[in-house]
Every structure is written in C-alpha cells, then in structure tokens.
C-alpha cells in the first residue's frame, strides 16, 4: 500500500478559516448522537483525538420461515459481522489507500489501520479508518475518485480499536495543517448528547489542586481551572470569566500541529494534551489570574447547537 511520509510532509502550519469550508454528509447511515462513541478533541490514549469515533452497530436479527423473527443462537451471533457501510462524505479524489505502512506521525498514526484518504475541492481531506481491508480493495479498485455517498468499504478491526468494528473519521485542512471538528461540517441533528459540567477544581503553579466545593479562599496568582471530563462528548467551547470579563476560552473546532505536537486553541495560547488532559478524569476549562479582593468566577460550556451550561463561584482572594 502507499506510504504517508511524502504526503504528511506537505502539510503546512497556519490559521484555519472555517468559513471557507463547505458542508459534508455523514460517513455512516446512523446519524443520531448515539452513533458517536467518542468526539473530536477527546482524550484517547493520552492524546487529543482528531477523530469522530463511531459506535459499534447493533447486532442484526435473523428472520426465519413464516416471517417470524426469533432469537438467534450464540453460534449464529458469533458468526455475524458487526460492520457498517462507510460512504464518501462528498465528491473526492482517492489520495491514498493504505493498509500496511511503517510511517508514523501525530496526524496519521499507524494505529489507524486500513484507511482511505480522499482529497476534496476546497483543500480538505477526509480520512476513513479502521476499515475491513478486502471491502476497501474491492470498492476502490481501478478508481481514482468517489462520489458523495458512494461506498468506500465496511468497518473492520484493523486499527487501534482492534476488536471493535467502528469507523474512525477525520477531516483535515491540507493547507493549514489543522484537523477540523467534523461536527462543524456535518448536517446538524435535532439533539445533542448532554454535556455534564461538574467537579471544578483550581490548580496553582506548583500543581496543587483545590476543589471548589470545599475551598473558596485563595492567594492571588495564576491558576488553571479544570472540571470533570465527560467520557464521550466535548463542548464546542468552554470559557472562564472573572467578574464578567473573559479570561480564557477554549475552542474545540480545530486541532493544530506545532513542533510535532497537537494543540487546542485557547484565548491567547495553545494547549497540548498534557495541559488539556492532566489525567484521565479532568479537562481544562481555562487559565485565570486572581487578584486580591472578592471575585466571581464564571464558567460556561457551549454546545454546537448553542446550548449553554453555567457555573458561578464566589471567591475571596488575598
């Protein structure tokens, strides 16, 4: 299969302008929020995930004579392949079909398994990974392009997910060297998975954590604000204010590559995975500076449909 080293080398670093990008269709048939196992920007394996990872499709029912559906046996269930069709999200040129390669990078890790990469006319690239190899070879054989909705292949067990037959899907801006949150470009669903905004703690420069359910008095200084990480979803934006003034905003719209590391953008800086996800349980809400006096710390999460959740804390700073 083709290698990725030459392709990855052409990616450029820059500032992404999402307004220039057009919408894409869903790569799978199930378009409900329940179809997504892990969202773009999540903590996956200690790294910031650039992918939408879809859920395993439900097991099929077997219809027997008399048009009556009966419970299948354990043997029949084990033989069923829990796979789903994967389609091109828009018209595109087949850039790379890969199943075996040794190249490895944060943008295209070898753990993606059998993958198809399509190039589109607005400088975006769509990546379909963890596919079943034979179905990909059959559907891409002798083709140089695929039309929107055309079958690419079936989900498989070729990537890091191993026994899980689920699609790992990415959209990348080839010109700006930025991964784009696919949710921004996919058609909107009528509902979103609810975001839980709880367990807020402050971390000082020495790394000490203060639970805001227990502490309300702090020395002046700079703090990182964390809250409990949701296991599946991330918001579109999370922000911190002090007395109504925005201190920091973290956007989960793009992930950039700088000096070999992946970053999410804040108000005035970029955050890598070590800062964004200091452990398995926390996610960064932002950085704040506390000065002596009474302060109101405001925290807000905003979904892709504009739904907000807010928390406020009255703090005393000395």
C-alpha positions in Angstrom: 0.0 0.0 0.0 1.0 3.6 -0.4 3.1 5.3 2.2 2.3 8.6 4.0 5.7 10.2 4.6 5.7 12.3 1.4 2.0 13.4 1.9 2.4 14.3 5.6 5.4 16.4 4.7 3.3 18.8 2.6 1.1 19.8 5.5 1.5 23.5 6.4 1.0 25.3 9.6 -1.4 28.3 9.7 -4.6 29.8 10.9 -7.7 28.0 9.9 -10.6 29.9 8.3 -13.7 27.6 8.8 -15.9 30.0 6.9 -14.3 28.9 3.6 -15.3 25.3 4.0 -18.4 23.6 2.7 -20.6 21.1 4.5 -20.2 17.3 4.1 -22.5 14.4 4.5 -22.4 11.7 7.2 -20.0 8.8 6.5 -22.4 6.2 8.1 -26.1 5.6 7.9 -26.8 6.2 11.6 -26.9 10.0 12.1 -28.1 10.1 15.7 -26.0 11.4 18.6 -25.9 7.8 19.9 -23.9 6.8 16.9 -20.8 8.5 18.2 -18.6 6.7 20.7 -16.0 9.5 21.2 -16.0 13.1 19.9 -13.3 15.1 18.3 -11.0 16.7 21.0 -11.5 13.9 23.5 -8.7 12.2 25.4 -8.0 9.0 23.6 -4.9 7.1 24.7 -3.4 10.1 26.3 -3.6 12.2 23.1 -6.1 14.8 21.8 -8.2 12.9 19.4 -8.6 14.3 15.9 -11.4 11.8 15.1 -15.1 11.2 15.5 -15.2 7.5 16.6 -18.5 5.9 15.9 -20.2 3.3 18.0 -20.4 -0.4 17.1 -23.5 -1.1 15.1 -26.3 -3.2 16.7 -26.5 -6.9 16.0 -28.8 -8.0 13.2 -31.9 -10.0 13.8 -32.4 -13.3 11.9 -35.7 -13.8 10.2 -36.8 -17.4 9.7 -39.6 -19.1 7.9 -43.1 -17.7 8.4 -41.6 -14.2 8.6 -41.2 -14.7 12.3 -38.1 -13.2 14.0 -36.7 -15.5 16.6 -33.7 -15.2 18.9 -30.6 -16.4 17.2 -28.2 -18.9 18.8 -24.9 -18.0 20.4 -23.1 -19.7 17.4 -25.1 -17.6 14.9 -24.5 -14.4 16.9 -20.7 -15.1 17.0 -20.7 -15.6 13.2 -22.4 -12.3 12.5 -20.0 -9.5 11.4 -20.9 -6.3 13.3 -20.0 -4.0 10.5 -21.5 -0.9 8.8 -21.1 0.7 5.4 -18.8 3.6 5.2 -19.5 6.2 2.5 -17.7 9.2 1.0 -18.9 12.4 2.6 -18.5 14.4 -0.6 -17.1 14.0 -4.1 -13.4 13.5 -3.9 -10.2 12.1 -5.4 -8.7 9.0 -3.9 -5.5 10.3 -2.5 -4.3 7.2 -0.6 -5.5 3.7 0.2 -3.4 2.2 3.0 -3.3 -1.0 5.0 0.3 -1.6 5.8 2.9 1.0 6.4 5.7 1.9 8.9 5.4 5.7 8.8 4.0 7.2 12.0 3.1 10.8 12.9 0.6 12.5 15.2 -1.5 13.4 12.1 -1.5 9.9 10.6 -0.5 7.3 13.2 -0.1 3.7 12.0 -2.8 2.7 14.6 -5.4 3.9 12.1 -5.3 0.6 10.3 -6.7 0.1 6.9 -7.7 3.6 5.7 -8.9 5.6 2.7 -8.0 9.3 2.3 -9.9 11.4 -0.1 -8.9 14.9 -1.3 -11.7 17.4 -2.0 -12.0 20.6 -4.0 -11.9 23.0 -1.0 -8.5 21.9 0.3 -9.9 19.5 2.8 -9.1 15.8 3.2 -11.4 13.2 4.7 -9.9 10.2 6.4 -11.8 6.9 6.9 -10.0 4.4 9.2 -10.3 1.1 11.0 -11.8 -0.4 7.8 -12.1 -4.0 6.6 -9.3 -4.4 4.1 -10.9 -6.6 1.5 -14.0 -4.5 1.2 -11.9 -1.4 0.7 -9.8 -3.0 -2.0 -12.9 -4.2 -3.8 -14.6 -0.8 -3.7 -11.6 1.3 -4.7 -10.1 -1.0 -7.3 -9.3 0.8 -10.5 -11.0 4.0 -9.2 -9.4 7.4 -9.0 -12.3 9.2 -7.3 -15.5 8.5 -5.4 -18.8 10.4 -5.5 -20.7 11.7 -2.4 -22.5 8.8 -0.7 -20.5 6.1 -2.7 -19.5 3.1 -0.7 -15.8 3.1 0.4 -15.9 -0.2 2.4 -17.0 -1.7 5.6 -15.8 -1.1 9.2 -13.3 -3.6 10.4 -10.8 -4.4 13.1 -7.6 -3.2 11.6 -6.9 -0.1 13.7 -6.0 0.6 17.4 -9.5 -0.4 18.4 -8.7 -4.0 17.5 -11.9 -6.0 18.3 -14.2 -3.0 17.8 -15.7 -2.7 14.3 -16.2 1.1 14.3 -15.3 3.9 12.0 -12.7 6.4 12.9 -13.4 9.5 10.8 -11.3 12.7 10.4 -11.4 15.9 8.3 -8.1 17.8 7.8 -7.4 21.1 6.2 -4.5 20.3 3.9 -3.4 23.9 3.5 -3.5 24.9 7.2 -2.2 21.7 8.8 -5.3 21.6 11.1 -7.7 18.9 11.9 -11.3 20.2 11.7 -14.0 19.0 14.1 -16.3 17.1 11.7 -19.4 18.0 13.8 -19.0 21.6 12.4 -19.3 20.4 8.8 -21.8 17.6 9.2 -25.6 18.2 8.9 -27.0 19.2 12.3 -29.0 16.6 14.2 -32.1 17.8 16.2 -30.4 16.9 19.6 -27.0 16.6 21.0 -25.6 14.4 23.8 -25.9 16.3 27.1 -22.7 17.8 28.5 -22.1 17.4 32.2 -20.3 20.4 33.7 -19.2 19.3 37.2 -16.3 18.7 39.6 -14.5 22.1 39.2 -11.0 22.4 40.7 -8.3 25.0 40.6 -4.6 24.1 40.1 -1.8 26.5 41.2 1.6 26.8 39.6 3.0 24.1 41.9 0.3 21.6 40.7 -1.8 21.6 43.9 -5.5 21.1 43.2 -8.3 22.9 45.1 -11.8 21.5 44.9 -14.2 24.5 44.7 -16.8 22.6 46.6 -14.5 22.8 49.6 -12.3 25.9 49.1 -13.3 29.5 48.3 -10.3 31.4 49.6 -7.1 31.6 47.6 -3.9 33.5 47.4 -3.5 35.8 44.4 -1.9 34.3 41.4 -2.4 32.3 38.2 -4.5 29.2 38.2 -5.6 26.5 35.7 -9.3 25.7 36.0 -10.3 22.1 35.4 -13.6 20.2 35.5 -14.6 16.5 35.3 -14.1 15.1 31.8 -17.1 13.7 30.0 -16.2 10.2 28.7 -17.8 10.7 25.2 -18.5 14.3 24.3 -16.8 17.6 24.4 -18.4 21.1 24.1 -17.9 23.4 21.2 -16.4 26.0 23.6 -15.7 26.3 27.3 -14.8 29.6 28.9 -13.8 31.3 32.1 -14.7 34.8 33.3 -13.6 36.8 36.3 -16.3 39.4 37.3 -17.8 39.1 33.9 -14.6 39.6 31.9 -13.4 36.7 29.7 -10.1 35.3 31.0 -9.9 32.3 28.7 -11.9 30.5 26.0 -11.0 27.0 24.7 -12.4 26.1 21.3 -12.9 22.5 20.1 -13.2 23.4 16.5 -9.7 22.6 15.3 -6.5 20.9 16.3 -3.2 22.2 15.0 0.2 20.6 14.7 3.1 22.6 16.0 6.6 21.3 16.6 5.4 17.7 16.3 2.6 18.1 18.9 -1.1 18.5 18.7 -2.8 21.6 20.3 -6.2 23.0 21.1 -6.5 26.8 21.0 -7.3 29.0 24.0 -7.8 32.7 24.0 -4.1 33.7 23.9 -2.3 30.4 23.8 -2.4 26.8 22.7 -2.8 23.8 24.9 -1.3 20.4 24.3 -2.7 17.1 25.6 -0.6 17.2 28.8 -2.2 20.5 29.9 -5.7 19.9 28.4 -5.9 16.4 30.0 -3.6 16.2 33.0 -5.1 12.8 33.9 -7.9 10.5 32.9 -10.6 12.4 34.9 -10.0 16.1 34.2 -10.3 18.5 31.2 -9.0 22.1 31.1 -11.6 24.9 31.3 -9.0 27.7 31.0 -6.4 29.7 32.8 -7.2 32.7 35.1 -5.4 35.3 37.1 -6.9 36.1 40.6 -6.1 39.4 42.2 -6.8 40.4 45.9 -10.5 41.1 46.7 -13.8 39.5 46.0 -14.1 37.7 42.7 -16.9 35.9 40.8 -15.5 33.0 38.8 -17.9 32.2 35.9 -17.6 29.0 33.9 -19.6 28.3 30.7 -19.8 25.4 28.3 -21.5 25.9 25.0 -22.7 23.1 22.7 -22.7 23.1 18.8 -26.4 24.0 18.9 -25.7 26.9 21.2 -26.9 25.3 24.4 -25.1 26.7 27.4 -24.4 25.5 30.9 -23.0 27.9 33.5 -21.5 27.7 36.9 -20.5 30.6 39.2 -18.3 30.7 42.3 -17.8 33.5 44.8 -14.1 33.6 45.7 -12.1 35.6 48.2 -8.5 36.4 47.1 -5.8 37.6 49.4 
